[in-house]
């Protein structure tokens, strides 16, 4: 088994070296769920866990699609609404909804906040 000095000299396991290099570059700093406990550890083993999680993801993505439709429907009217205070209040409500939906979907599917 190599000592720390041997591992640092470049003769260590190439996989370990690659992992250390990635850590040093910060490639693991912003992983989804970083700093949070693993989900479902307190549940009994479910052999269909992957199907349940996939269905939850589909439900979240469906909610995101519904919010996108709502924004496409309301935003043109909000931009032309004469009462700017009421329009901004509705935009704030929509942005709160966007924030809730974004917390349950992957980063690549997130919705950008809207502005007037």
Number of C-alpha atoms within 10 A of each C-alpha: 6 10 9 9 10 11 15 11 9 10 11 16 10 11 9 11 15 11 13 12 12 13 12 11 10 10 11 12 12 9 8 10 9 10 9 7 8 9 8 10 8 7 7 7 9 10 8 9 11 10 11 12 11 12 12 14 15 13 14 18 19 14 17 22 15 12 18 14 11 12 17 11 11 14 18 11 11 20 15 11 13 10 10 13 10 12 19 16 12 15 21 15 12 19 19 13 14 21 15 12 19 21 11 16 20 12 10 7 11 16 17 11 14 12 11 11
